[in-house]
Amino acid sequence: MLERLQQIFFAAFELFLVEEADNVLRGTSERNLCGRLAFLLEREARAAGLNRYRADVEYNRNIGRVKTILDEYSQVVTITCDIILHSRGTVAEQDNLIAIEMKRQGHRAADKNSDRVRLRALTKAFDPAVHAAGGDEIPCHVCGYLLGYFLEVDADARRWSVEEYQAGALVAEQDMAF
């Protein structure tokens, strides 16, 4: 499944690099860029047969409360991830597939590191003792995403940095031109 999801992500991202280059170079907001990438990600997921999954931007279904995660120190961190590919709770055996955070190069290092902490926490394995809720209640803490990506754009150099997270750790980094 990981390889399939990586293929879906990179197919969508490569289309994004071509179709949205002008948007990136014009300084369009990250929110707009995330929306455009989410559209392509969902389209690629459906083309790969993942019809029950949706790509959402800044999604929060926790009945009006902000969802949280536990960081590597078991501290509660509130989250709203830039983009997630998930089943919106309808595929119990694997709801959460891909979490994506995006930043432009000019952001503070602390903001970027906060996104990285979030991705490490989101890609941790599901622990029922910590993350499960009872009955029909939605869990407060989320995790169990199979992949996480931190994307950073340097529009002046026409470069994207891509970091991949799995199982709570950074596992790959690459640099891509656009």
VMD Tcl script that builds the backbone (N, CA, C; Angstrom):
set m [mol new atoms 534]
animate dup $m
set s [atomselect $m all]
$s set {name element resname resid chain x y z} {
  {N N MET 1 A 0.819 -1.206 0.000}
  {CA C MET 1 A 0.000 0.000 0.000}
  {C C MET 1 A 0.859 1.264 0.000}
  {N N LEU 2 A 1.995 1.257 0.712}
  {CA C LEU 2 A 2.845 2.449 0.757}
  {C C LEU 2 A 3.324 2.853 -0.629}
  {N N GLU 3 A 3.776 1.883 -1.394}
  {CA C GLU 3 A 4.275 2.188 -2.737}
  {C C GLU 3 A 3.165 2.765 -3.613}
  {N N ARG 4 A 1.986 2.223 -3.488}
  {CA C ARG 4 A 0.838 2.721 -4.259}
  {C C ARG 4 A 0.526 4.170 -3.876}
  {N N LEU 5 A 0.544 4.468 -2.581}
  {CA C LEU 5 A 0.279 5.826 -2.122}
  {C C LEU 5 A 1.375 6.789 -2.548}
  {N N GLN 6 A 2.623 6.347 -2.521}
  {CA C GLN 6 A 3.716 7.188 -3.000}
  {C C GLN 6 A 3.518 7.519 -4.480}
  {N N GLN 7 A 3.112 6.532 -5.268}
  {CA C GLN 7 A 2.867 6.762 -6.690}
  {C C GLN 7 A 1.733 7.759 -6.889}
  {N N ILE 8 A 0.680 7.633 -6.105}
  {CA C ILE 8 A -0.452 8.568 -6.187}
  {C C ILE 8 A 0.015 9.978 -5.854}
  {N N PHE 9 A 0.748 10.112 -4.742}
  {CA C PHE 9 A 1.219 11.434 -4.331}
  {C C PHE 9 A 2.095 12.060 -5.413}
  {N N PHE 10 A 3.101 11.318 -5.879}
  {CA C PHE 10 A 4.040 11.909 -6.835}
  {C C PHE 10 A 3.402 12.163 -8.200}
  {N N ALA 11 A 2.445 11.354 -8.605}
  {CA C ALA 11 A 1.719 11.638 -9.853}
  {C C ALA 11 A 0.970 12.962 -9.720}
  {N N ALA 12 A 0.286 13.155 -8.589}
  {CA C ALA 12 A -0.446 14.408 -8.348}
  {C C ALA 12 A 0.518 15.583 -8.228}
  {N N PHE 13 A 1.619 15.390 -7.513}
  {CA C PHE 13 A 2.565 16.477 -7.299}
  {C C PHE 13 A 3.242 16.886 -8.606}
  {N N GLU 14 A 3.584 15.927 -9.446}
  {CA C GLU 14 A 4.201 16.259 -10.729}
  {C C GLU 14 A 3.232 17.030 -11.625}
  {N N LEU 15 A 1.954 16.655 -11.621}
  {CA C LEU 15 A 0.948 17.433 -12.347}
  {C C LEU 15 A 0.845 18.842 -11.769}
  {N N PHE 16 A 0.845 18.930 -10.455}
  {CA C PHE 16 A 0.785 20.216 -9.759}
  {C C PHE 16 A 1.959 21.105 -10.185}
  {N N LEU 17 A 3.169 20.534 -10.251}
  {CA C LEU 17 A 4.346 21.317 -10.624}
  {C C LEU 17 A 4.194 21.935 -12.011}
  {N N VAL 18 A 3.562 21.214 -12.913}
  {CA C VAL 18 A 3.369 21.713 -14.281}
  {C C VAL 18 A 2.192 22.690 -14.335}
  {N N GLU 19 A 1.042 22.261 -13.810}
  {CA C GLU 19 A -0.187 23.037 -13.971}
  {C C GLU 19 A -0.250 24.281 -13.090}
  {N N GLU 20 A 0.455 24.292 -11.985}
  {CA C GLU 20 A 0.335 25.408 -11.043}
  {C C GLU 20 A 1.610 26.231 -10.883}
  {N N ALA 21 A 2.576 26.038 -11.774}
  {CA C ALA 21 A 3.830 26.784 -11.670}
  {C C ALA 21 A 3.591 28.289 -11.663}
  {N N ASP 22 A 2.700 28.781 -12.529}
  {CA C ASP 22 A 2.428 30.221 -12.564}
  {C C ASP 22 A 1.814 30.700 -11.251}
  {N N ASN 23 A 0.965 29.898 -10.656}
  {CA C ASN 23 A 0.368 30.227 -9.364}
  {C C ASN 23 A 1.452 30.364 -8.288}
  {N N VAL 24 A 2.380 29.426 -8.275}
  {CA C VAL 24 A 3.472 29.447 -7.300}
  {C C VAL 24 A 4.331 30.679 -7.502}
  {N N LEU 25 A 4.700 30.955 -8.748}
  {CA C LEU 25 A 5.598 32.072 -9.049}
  {C C LEU 25 A 4.965 33.430 -8.776}
  {N N ARG 26 A 3.641 33.508 -8.844}
  {CA C ARG 26 A 2.940 34.776 -8.565}
  {C C ARG 26 A 2.784 35.041 -7.072}
  {N N GLY 27 A 3.188 34.088 -6.246}
  {CA C GLY 27 A 3.076 34.284 -4.802}
  {C C GLY 27 A 1.702 33.982 -4.246}
  {N N THR 28 A 0.915 33.202 -4.969}
  {CA C THR 28 A -0.425 32.834 -4.514}
  {C C THR 28 A -0.339 32.172 -3.141}
  {N N SER 29 A -1.360 32.360 -2.342}
  {CA C SER 29 A -1.353 31.867 -0.965}
  {C C SER 29 A -1.191 30.352 -0.898}
  {N N GLU 30 A -0.616 29.897 0.198}
  {CA C GLU 30 A -0.473 28.461 0.435}
  {C C GLU 30 A -1.836 27.774 0.439}
  {N N ARG 31 A -2.835 28.434 0.964}
  {CA C ARG 31 A -4.178 27.848 1.012}
  {C C ARG 31 A -4.680 27.543 -0.396}
  {N N ASN 32 A -4.454 28.466 -1.331}
  {CA C ASN 32 A -4.847 28.223 -2.714}
  {C C ASN 32 A -4.043 27.078 -3.315}
  {N N LEU 33 A -2.742 27.079 -3.081}
  {CA C LEU 33 A -1.890 26.013 -3.615}
  {C C LEU 33 A -2.305 24.656 -3.038}
  {N N CYS 34 A -2.623 24.625 -1.770}
  {CA C CYS 34 A -3.073 23.371 -1.145}
  {C C CYS 34 A -4.378 22.890 -1.770}
  {N N GLY 35 A -5.279 23.801 -2.055}
  {CA C GLY 35 A -6.535 23.425 -2.695}
  {C C GLY 35 A -6.320 22.829 -4.065}
  {N N ARG 36 A -5.409 23.404 -4.823}
  {CA C ARG 36 A -5.116 22.897 -6.161}
  {C C ARG 36 A -4.463 21.512 -6.079}
  {N N LEU 37 A -3.514 21.338 -5.143}
  {CA C LEU 37 A -2.867 20.033 -4.989}
  {C C LEU 37 A -3.865 18.989 -4.489}
  {N N ALA 38 A -4.747 19.370 -3.578}
  {CA C ALA 38 A -5.757 18.433 -3.059}
  {C C ALA 38 A -6.643 17.919 -4.188}
  {N N PHE 39 A -7.046 18.799 -5.083}
  {CA C PHE 39 A -7.870 18.395 -6.223}
  {C C PHE 39 A -7.161 17.323 -7.046}
  {N N LEU 40 A -5.891 17.556 -7.344}
  {CA C LEU 40 A -5.124 16.597 -8.148}
  {C C LEU 40 A -4.870 15.302 -7.385}
  {N N LEU 41 A -4.631 15.401 -6.089}
  {CA C LEU 41 A -4.403 14.214 -5.265}
  {C C LEU 41 A -5.636 13.316 -5.233}
  {N N GLU 42 A -6.802 13.914 -5.063}
  {CA C GLU 42 A -8.035 13.121 -5.045}
  {C C GLU 42 A -8.288 12.489 -6.412}
  {N N ARG 43 A -8.018 13.227 -7.458}
  {CA C ARG 43 A -8.205 12.685 -8.805}
  {C C ARG 43 A -7.297 11.480 -9.049}
  {N N GLU 44 A -6.049 11.568 -8.616}
  {CA C GLU 44 A -5.110 10.453 -8.776}
  {C C GLU 44 A -5.511 9.270 -7.894}
  {N N ALA 45 A -5.993 9.546 -6.696}
  {CA C ALA 45 A -6.436 8.468 -5.800}
  {C C ALA 45 A -7.606 7.711 -6.428}
  {N N ARG 46 A -8.551 8.433 -6.982}
  {CA C ARG 46 A -9.696 7.789 -7.637}
  {C C ARG 46 A -9.256 6.986 -8.870}
  {N N ALA 47 A -8.338 7.531 -9.635}
  {CA C ALA 47 A -7.837 6.817 -10.808}
  {C C ALA 47 A -7.136 5.522 -10.407}
  {N N ALA 48 A -6.591 5.492 -9.196}
  {CA C ALA 48 A -5.914 4.296 -8.684}
  {C C ALA 48 A -6.881 3.357 -7.965}
  {N N GLY 49 A -8.169 3.673 -7.996}
  {CA C GLY 49 A -9.172 2.797 -7.406}
  {C C GLY 49 A -9.532 3.088 -5.963}
  {N N LEU 50 A -9.014 4.161 -5.400}
  {CA C LEU 50 A -9.331 4.524 -4.016}
  {C C LEU 50 A -10.537 5.464 -4.001}
  {N N ASN 51 A -11.672 4.942 -4.419}
  {CA C ASN 51 A -12.876 5.753 -4.615}
  {C C ASN 51 A -13.536 6.210 -3.322}
  {N N ARG 52 A -13.232 5.597 -2.209}
  {CA C ARG 52 A -13.860 5.971 -0.942}
  {C C ARG 52 A -13.055 7.026 -0.179}
  {N N TYR 53 A -11.989 7.513 -0.784}
  {CA C TYR 53 A -11.108 8.478 -0.117}
  {C C TYR 53 A -11.242 9.857 -0.744}
  {N N ARG 54 A -11.072 10.873 0.090}
  {CA C ARG 54 A -11.177 12.264 -0.334}
  {C C ARG 54 A -9.943 13.038 0.133}
  {N N ALA 55 A -9.562 14.019 -0.652}
  {CA C ALA 55 A -8.489 14.936 -0.263}
  {C C ALA 55 A -9.145 16.218 0.230}
  {N N ASP 56 A -8.900 16.558 1.476}
  {CA C ASP 56 A -9.498 17.750 2.076}
  {C C ASP 56 A -8.413 18.700 2.565}
  {N N VAL 57 A -8.709 19.983 2.470}
  {CA C VAL 57 A -7.817 21.043 2.928}
  {C C VAL 57 A -8.320 21.527 4.281}
  {N N GLU 58 A -7.400 21.577 5.257}
  {CA C GLU 58 A -7.708 22.073 6.610}
  {C C GLU 58 A -8.995 21.473 7.166}
  {N N TYR 59 A -9.103 20.168 7.088}
  {CA C TYR 59 A -10.312 19.423 7.474}
  {C C TYR 59 A -10.363 19.192 8.973}
  {N N ASN 60 A -11.558 19.331 9.549}
  {CA C ASN 60 A -11.771 19.040 10.962}
  {C C ASN 60 A -13.199 18.553 11.132}
  {N N ARG 61 A -13.365 17.265 11.417}
  {CA C ARG 61 A -14.706 16.704 11.579}
  {C C ARG 61 A -15.028 16.388 13.038}
  {N N ASN 62 A -14.304 16.944 13.943}
  {CA C ASN 62 A -14.430 16.562 15.346}
  {C C ASN 62 A -15.547 17.316 16.051}
  {N N ILE 63 A -16.708 17.357 15.449}
  {CA C ILE 63 A -17.913 17.945 16.040}
  {C C ILE 63 A -17.633 19.340 16.609}
  {N N GLY 64 A -16.929 20.151 15.809}
  {CA C GLY 64 A -16.674 21.528 16.201}
  {C C GLY 64 A -15.462 21.746 17.076}
  {N N ARG 65 A -14.862 20.685 17.597}
  {CA C ARG 65 A -13.646 20.828 18.407}
  {C C ARG 65 A -12.440 20.597 17.506}
  {N N VAL 66 A -11.369 21.299 17.795}
  {CA C VAL 66 A -10.146 21.107 17.023}
  {C C VAL 66 A -9.518 19.776 17.421}
  {N N LYS 67 A -9.158 18.965 16.426}
  {CA C LYS 67 A -8.500 17.688 16.713}
  {C C LYS 67 A -7.103 17.937 17.259}
  {N N THR 68 A -6.596 16.936 17.930}
  {CA C THR 68 A -5.260 17.029 18.503}
  {C C THR 68 A -4.457 15.788 18.150}
  {N N ILE 69 A -3.160 15.888 18.358}
  {CA C ILE 69 A -2.256 14.756 18.248}
  {C C ILE 69 A -1.335 14.803 19.452}
  {N N LEU 70 A -0.653 13.714 19.705}
  {CA C LEU 70 A 0.366 13.683 20.740}
  {C C LEU 70 A 1.722 13.719 20.062}
  {N N ASP 71 A 2.561 14.694 20.443}
  {CA C ASP 71 A 3.879 14.784 19.823}
  {C C ASP 71 A 4.817 13.738 20.416}
  {N N GLU 72 A 6.086 13.800 20.036}
  {CA C GLU 72 A 7.030 12.783 20.486}
  {C C GLU 72 A 7.272 12.797 21.990}
  {N N TYR 73 A 6.828 13.850 22.661}
  {CA C TYR 73 A 6.959 13.941 24.120}
  {C C TYR 73 A 5.616 13.714 24.811}
  {N N SER 74 A 4.635 13.194 24.061}
  {CA C SER 74 A 3.270 12.942 24.548}
  {C C SER 74 A 2.565 14.208 24.999}
  {N N GLN 75 A 2.955 15.334 24.414}
  {CA C GLN 75 A 2.278 16.596 24.660}
  {C C GLN 75 A 1.144 16.736 23.650}
  {N N VAL 76 A 0.013 17.252 24.076}
  {CA C VAL 76 A -1.131 17.448 23.189}
  {C C VAL 76 A -0.872 18.670 22.308}
  {N N VAL 77 A -1.002 18.483 20.994}
  {CA C VAL 77 A -0.798 19.538 20.015}
  {C C VAL 77 A -2.065 19.638 19.181}
  {N N THR 78 A -2.627 20.841 19.074}
  {CA C THR 78 A -3.809 21.002 18.219}
  {C C THR 78 A -3.360 21.005 16.764}
  {N N ILE 79 A -4.229 20.472 15.899}
  {CA C ILE 79 A -3.841 20.384 14.488}
  {C C ILE 79 A -4.986 20.749 13.570}
  {N N THR 80 A -4.622 21.250 12.462}
  {CA C THR 80 A -5.427 21.287 11.261}
  {C C THR 80 A -4.395 21.171 10.156}
  {N N CYS 81 A -4.273 19.995 9.610}
  {CA C CYS 81 A -3.265 19.709 8.588}
  {C C CYS 81 A -3.656 20.400 7.278}
  {N N ASP 82 A -2.671 20.851 6.503}
  {CA C ASP 82 A -2.951 21.547 5.248}
  {C C ASP 82 A -3.796 20.695 4.302}
  {N N ILE 83 A -3.379 19.459 4.061}
  {CA C ILE 83 A -4.113 18.548 3.169}
  {C C ILE 83 A -4.080 17.153 3.775}
  {N N ILE 84 A -5.209 16.471 3.747}
  {CA C ILE 84 A -5.224 15.060 4.127}
  {C C ILE 84 A -5.981 14.260 3.079}
  {N N LEU 85 A -5.507 13.048 2.842}
  {CA C LEU 85 A -6.221 12.078 2.021}
  {C C LEU 85 A -6.721 11.028 2.989}
  {N N HIS 86 A -8.067 10.937 3.108}
  {CA C HIS 86 A -8.677 10.077 4.119}
  {C C HIS 86 A -10.066 9.662 3.666}
  {N N SER 87 A -10.668 8.770 4.429}
  {CA C SER 87 A -11.998 8.283 4.049}
  {C C SER 87 A -13.115 9.024 4.770}
  {N N ARG 88 A -12.771 10.054 5.512}
  {CA C ARG 88 A -13.747 10.798 6.322}
  {C C ARG 88 A -14.454 9.869 7.310}
  {N N GLY 89 A -13.703 8.870 7.771}
  {CA C GLY 89 A -14.211 7.969 8.800}
  {C C GLY 89 A -15.010 6.791 8.291}
  {N N THR 90 A -15.093 6.593 6.985}
  {CA C THR 90 A -15.934 5.521 6.456}
  {C C THR 90 A -15.201 4.205 6.224}
  {N N VAL 91 A -13.877 4.220 6.195}
  {CA C VAL 91 A -13.094 2.992 6.027}
  {C C VAL 91 A -12.357 2.746 7.343}
  {N N ALA 92 A -12.995 2.027 8.242}
  {CA C ALA 92 A -12.473 1.853 9.593}
  {C C ALA 92 A -11.098 1.188 9.615}
  {N N GLU 93 A -10.865 0.242 8.715}
  {CA C GLU 93 A -9.586 -0.474 8.745}
  {C C GLU 93 A -8.396 0.401 8.349}
  {N N GLN 94 A -8.606 1.473 7.572}
  {CA C GLN 94 A -7.536 2.417 7.239}
  {C C GLN 94 A -8.145 3.723 6.758}
  {N N ASP 95 A -8.520 4.555 7.724}
  {CA C ASP 95 A -9.144 5.841 7.417}
  {C C ASP 95 A -8.136 6.827 6.840}
  {N N ASN 96 A -6.981 6.945 7.464}
  {CA C ASN 96 A -6.023 8.005 7.164}
  {C C ASN 96 A -4.890 7.498 6.288}
  {N N LEU 97 A -4.709 8.141 5.118}
  {CA C LEU 97 A -3.679 7.688 4.187}
  {C C LEU 97 A -2.487 8.646 4.109}
  {N N ILE 98 A -2.723 9.902 3.711}
  {CA C ILE 98 A -1.624 10.844 3.476}
  {C C ILE 98 A -1.939 12.172 4.160}
  {N N ALA 99 A -0.942 12.724 4.853}
  {CA C ALA 99 A -1.029 14.064 5.444}
  {C C ALA 99 A 0.051 14.923 4.793}
  {N N ILE 100 A -0.307 16.154 4.434}
  {CA C ILE 100 A 0.630 17.043 3.740}
  {C C ILE 100 A 0.633 18.408 4.416}
  {N N GLU 101 A 1.833 18.916 4.645}
  {CA C GLU 101 A 2.033 20.295 5.109}
  {C C GLU 101 A 2.838 21.030 4.050}
  {N N MET 102 A 2.500 22.296 3.809}
  {CA C MET 102 A 3.174 23.085 2.775}
  {C C MET 102 A 3.587 24.435 3.347}
  {N N LYS 103 A 4.778 24.869 2.975}
  {CA C LYS 103 A 5.272 26.189 3.380}
  {C C LYS 103 A 6.064 26.817 2.236}
  {N N ARG 104 A 6.029 28.141 2.206}
  {CA C ARG 104 A 6.939 28.892 1.337}
  {C C ARG 104 A 8.241 29.085 2.107}
  {N N GLN 105 A 9.323 29.290 1.393}
  {CA C GLN 105 A 10.643 29.370 2.011}
  {C C GLN 105 A 10.755 30.474 3.064}
  {N N GLY 106 A 10.050 31.552 2.925}
  {CA C GLY 106 A 10.198 32.689 3.825}
  {C C GLY 106 A 9.655 32.503 5.233}
  {N N HIS 107 A 8.998 31.406 5.522}
  {CA C HIS 107 A 8.438 31.183 6.861}
  {C C HIS 107 A 9.540 30.975 7.893}
  {N N ARG 108 A 9.202 31.283 9.135}
  {CA C ARG 108 A 10.140 31.079 10.237}
  {C C ARG 108 A 10.461 29.594 10.401}
  {N N ALA 109 A 11.683 29.307 10.815}
  {CA C ALA 109 A 12.108 27.918 11.035}
  {C C ALA 109 A 11.206 27.241 12.069}
  {N N ALA 110 A 10.770 27.975 13.077}
  {CA C ALA 110 A 9.907 27.390 14.111}
  {C C ALA 110 A 8.581 26.916 13.527}
  {N N ASP 111 A 8.022 27.666 12.574}
  {CA C ASP 111 A 6.769 27.258 11.934}
  {C C ASP 111 A 6.966 25.990 11.107}
  {N N LYS 112 A 8.073 25.927 10.388}
  {CA C LYS 112 A 8.366 24.739 9.586}
  {C C LYS 112 A 8.582 23.529 10.487}
  {N N ASN 113 A 9.319 23.728 11.573}
  {CA C ASN 113 A 9.570 22.620 12.494}
  {C C ASN 113 A 8.291 22.149 13.164}
  {N N SER 114 A 7.367 23.048 13.426}
  {CA C SER 114 A 6.068 22.673 13.990}
  {C C SER 114 A 5.320 21.758 13.028}
  {N N ASP 115 A 5.385 22.050 11.733}
  {CA C ASP 115 A 4.768 21.183 10.723}
  {C C ASP 115 A 5.425 19.809 10.710}
  {N N ARG 116 A 6.743 19.780 10.853}
  {CA C ARG 116 A 7.457 18.502 10.861}
  {C C ARG 116 A 7.080 17.664 12.083}
  {N N VAL 117 A 6.959 18.307 13.236}
  {CA C VAL 117 A 6.520 17.603 14.451}
  {C C VAL 117 A 5.127 17.024 14.225}
  {N N ARG 118 A 4.254 17.812 13.619}
  {CA C ARG 118 A 2.894 17.362 13.325}
  {C C ARG 118 A 2.908 16.128 12.418}
  {N N LEU 119 A 3.742 16.134 11.381}
  {CA C LEU 119 A 3.800 14.997 10.462}
  {C C LEU 119 A 4.369 13.750 11.130}
  {N N ARG 120 A 5.364 13.924 12.006}
  {CA C ARG 120 A 5.882 12.758 12.735}
  {C C ARG 120 A 4.794 12.167 13.616}
  {N N ALA 121 A 4.026 13.031 14.264}
  {CA C ALA 121 A 2.948 12.551 15.142}
  {C C ALA 121 A 1.811 11.926 14.335}
  {N N LEU 122 A 1.442 12.539 13.236}
  {CA C LEU 122 A 0.339 12.019 12.425}
  {C C LEU 122 A 0.652 10.659 11.815}
  {N N THR 123 A 1.926 10.397 11.539}
  {CA C THR 123 A 2.292 9.130 10.913}
  {C C THR 123 A 2.668 8.052 11.929}
  {N N LYS 124 A 2.544 8.359 13.214}
  {CA C LYS 124 A 2.766 7.312 14.224}
  {C C LYS 124 A 1.686 6.249 14.095}
  {N N ALA 125 A 2.018 5.051 14.528}
  {CA C ALA 125 A 1.054 3.954 14.504}
  {C C ALA 125 A -0.090 4.241 15.474}
  {N N PHE 126 A -1.262 3.781 15.122}
  {CA C PHE 126 A -2.449 3.920 15.960}
  {C C PHE 126 A -2.262 3.093 17.232}
  {N N ASP 127 A -2.481 3.709 18.371}
  {CA C ASP 127 A -2.408 3.025 19.664}
  {C C ASP 127 A -3.778 3.147 20.319}
  {N N PRO 128 A -4.560 2.050 20.387}
  {CA C PRO 128 A -5.918 2.127 20.930}
  {C C PRO 128 A -5.977 2.676 22.354}
  {N N ALA 129 A -4.942 2.454 23.130}
  {CA C ALA 129 A -4.936 2.942 24.511}
  {C C ALA 129 A -4.880 4.465 24.565}
  {N N VAL 130 A -4.307 5.084 23.545}
  {CA C VAL 130 A -4.148 6.539 23.524}
  {C C VAL 130 A -5.147 7.210 22.596}
  {N N HIS 131 A -5.394 6.610 21.443}
  {CA C HIS 131 A -6.119 7.290 20.378}
  {C C HIS 131 A -7.571 6.894 20.213}
  {N N ALA 132 A -7.988 5.768 20.727}
  {CA C ALA 132 A -9.353 5.291 20.488}
  {C C ALA 132 A -10.353 5.996 21.386}
  {N N ALA 133 A -11.550 6.117 20.878}
  {CA C ALA 133 A -12.674 6.640 21.658}
  {C C ALA 133 A -13.665 5.490 21.810}
  {N N GLY 134 A -14.601 5.675 22.685}
  {CA C GLY 134 A -15.572 4.603 22.911}
  {C C GLY 134 A -16.803 4.740 22.037}
  {N N GLY 135 A -17.386 3.614 21.665}
  {CA C GLY 135 A -18.651 3.607 20.923}
  {C C GLY 135 A -18.575 4.371 19.628}
  {N N ASP 136 A -19.546 5.255 19.427}
  {CA C ASP 136 A -19.609 6.048 18.203}
  {C C ASP 136 A -18.846 7.362 18.308}
  {N N GLU 137 A -18.191 7.581 19.416}
  {CA C GLU 137 A -17.466 8.830 19.628}
  {C C GLU 137 A -16.227 8.899 18.737}
  {N N ILE 138 A -15.970 10.065 18.171}
  {CA C ILE 138 A -14.792 10.291 17.340}
  {C C ILE 138 A -13.593 10.480 18.261}
  {N N PRO 139 A -12.455 9.820 17.985}
  {CA C PRO 139 A -11.289 9.976 18.854}
  {C C PRO 139 A -10.783 11.418 18.861}
  {N N CYS 140 A -10.266 11.847 20.011}
  {CA C CYS 140 A -9.714 13.201 20.120}
  {C C CYS 140 A -8.389 13.315 19.389}
  {N N HIS 141 A -7.536 12.301 19.555}
  {CA C HIS 141 A -6.197 12.351 18.962}
  {C C HIS 141 A -6.188 11.547 17.669}
  {N N VAL 142 A -5.566 12.097 16.640}
  {CA C VAL 142 A -5.487 11.408 15.369}
  {C C VAL 142 A -4.048 10.989 15.083}
  {N N CYS 143 A -3.910 9.917 14.350}
  {CA C CYS 143 A -2.609 9.418 13.910}
  {C C CYS 143 A -2.883 8.317 12.899}
  {N N GLY 144 A -1.900 7.519 12.618}
  {CA C GLY 144 A -2.100 6.382 11.746}
  {C C GLY 144 A -2.081 6.705 10.264}
  {N N TYR 145 A -1.646 7.904 9.889}
  {CA C TYR 145 A -1.479 8.192 8.468}
  {C C TYR 145 A -0.309 7.352 7.965}
  {N N LEU 146 A -0.458 6.763 6.798}
  {CA C LEU 146 A 0.596 5.913 6.261}
  {C C LEU 146 A 1.769 6.727 5.738}
  {N N LEU 147 A 1.488 7.902 5.196}
  {CA C LEU 147 A 2.531 8.779 4.669}
  {C C LEU 147 A 2.277 10.222 5.086}
  {N N GLY 148 A 3.365 10.942 5.264}
  {CA C GLY 148 A 3.299 12.381 5.493}
  {C C GLY 148 A 4.308 13.064 4.587}
  {N N TYR 149 A 3.947 14.237 4.092}
  {CA C TYR 149 A 4.868 14.991 3.239}
  {C C TYR 149 A 4.942 16.431 3.712}
  {N N PHE 150 A 6.170 16.932 3.835}
  {CA C PHE 150 A 6.413 18.342 4.092}
  {C C PHE 150 A 6.968 18.924 2.799}
  {N N LEU 151 A 6.256 19.892 2.249}
  {CA C LEU 151 A 6.623 20.518 0.983}
  {C C LEU 151 A 7.024 21.962 1.245}
  {N N GLU 152 A 8.191 22.338 0.757}
  {CA C GLU 152 A 8.635 23.724 0.896}
  {C C GLU 152 A 9.046 24.244 -0.470}
  {N N VAL 153 A 8.484 25.389 -0.844}
  {CA C VAL 153 A 8.779 25.968 -2.142}
  {C C VAL 153 A 9.722 27.155 -2.006}
  {N N ASP 154 A 10.692 27.198 -2.896}
  {CA C ASP 154 A 11.553 28.354 -3.082}
  {C C ASP 154 A 11.246 28.856 -4.490}
  {N N ALA 155 A 10.303 29.799 -4.578}
  {CA C ALA 155 A 9.833 30.267 -5.886}
  {C C ALA 155 A 10.952 30.957 -6.666}
  {N N ASP 156 A 11.820 31.691 -5.976}
  {CA C ASP 156 A 12.904 32.389 -6.676}
  {C C ASP 156 A 13.841 31.404 -7.381}
  {N N ALA 157 A 14.130 30.295 -6.735}
  {CA C ALA 157 A 15.027 29.285 -7.319}
  {C C ALA 157 A 14.253 28.252 -8.143}
  {N N ARG 158 A 12.907 28.375 -8.154}
  {CA C ARG 158 A 12.041 27.413 -8.854}
  {C C ARG 158 A 12.334 25.988 -8.398}
  {N N ARG 159 A 12.339 25.795 -7.050}
  {CA C ARG 159 A 12.642 24.496 -6.449}
  {C C ARG 159 A 11.610 24.167 -5.378}
  {N N TRP 160 A 11.308 22.888 -5.275}
  {CA C TRP 160 A 10.501 22.346 -4.178}
  {C C TRP 160 A 11.360 21.358 -3.407}
  {N N SER 161 A 11.317 21.436 -2.097}
  {CA C SER 161 A 11.922 20.439 -1.218}
  {C C SER 161 A 10.781 19.541 -0.740}
  {N N VAL 162 A 10.986 18.223 -0.808}
  {CA C VAL 162 A 9.959 17.261 -0.410}
  {C C VAL 162 A 10.553 16.335 0.645}
  {N N GLU 163 A 9.942 16.318 1.831}
  {CA C GLU 163 A 10.337 15.392 2.896}
  {C C GLU 163 A 9.213 14.384 3.075}
  {N N GLU 164 A 9.566 13.105 3.180}
  {CA C GLU 164 A 8.564 12.051 3.368}
  {C C GLU 164 A 8.698 11.455 4.770}
  {N N TYR 165 A 7.547 11.293 5.423}
  {CA C TYR 165 A 7.485 10.735 6.776}
  {C C TYR 165 A 6.681 9.441 6.764}
  {N N GLN 166 A 7.179 8.457 7.503}
  {CA C GLN 166 A 6.474 7.195 7.711}
  {C C GLN 166 A 6.738 6.745 9.135}
  {N N ALA 167 A 5.729 6.161 9.758}
  {CA C ALA 167 A 5.876 5.570 11.092}
  {C C ALA 167 A 6.551 6.518 12.085}
  {N N GLY 168 A 6.210 7.796 11.998}
  {CA C GLY 168 A 6.715 8.776 12.947}
  {C C GLY 168 A 8.130 9.274 12.694}
  {N N ALA 169 A 8.679 9.016 11.504}
  {CA C ALA 169 A 10.063 9.418 11.236}
  {C C ALA 169 A 10.220 9.937 9.807}
  {N N LEU 170 A 11.182 10.818 9.631}
  {CA C LEU 170 A 11.581 11.284 8.304}
  {C C LEU 170 A 12.320 10.133 7.618}
  {N N VAL 171 A 11.873 9.726 6.436}
  {CA C VAL 171 A 12.496 8.581 5.763}
  {C C VAL 171 A 13.135 8.941 4.422}
  {N N ALA 172 A 12.788 10.089 3.834}
  {CA C ALA 172 A 13.366 10.456 2.542}
  {C C ALA 172 A 13.249 11.957 2.335}
  {N N GLU 173 A 14.202 12.507 1.593}
  {CA C GLU 173 A 14.180 13.914 1.214}
  {C C GLU 173 A 14.620 14.019 -0.238}
  {N N GLN 174 A 13.986 14.927 -0.954}
  {CA C GLN 174 A 14.422 15.197 -2.322}
  {C C GLN 174 A 14.108 16.630 -2.692}
  {N N ASP 175 A 14.801 17.087 -3.717}
  {CA C ASP 175 A 14.649 18.440 -4.210}
  {C C ASP 175 A 14.165 18.330 -5.647}
  {N N MET 176 A 13.166 19.133 -6.030}
  {CA C MET 176 A 12.599 19.049 -7.371}
  {C C MET 176 A 12.508 20.436 -7.980}
  {N N ALA 177 A 12.884 20.535 -9.242}
  {CA C ALA 177 A 12.740 21.794 -9.976}
  {C C ALA 177 A 11.334 21.874 -10.569}
  {N N PHE 178 A 10.876 23.086 -10.830}
  {CA C PHE 178 A 9.615 23.278 -11.548}
  {C C PHE 178 A 9.737 24.434 -12.512}
}
mol reanalyze $m
mol bondsrecalc $m
mol representation Tube
mol addrep $m
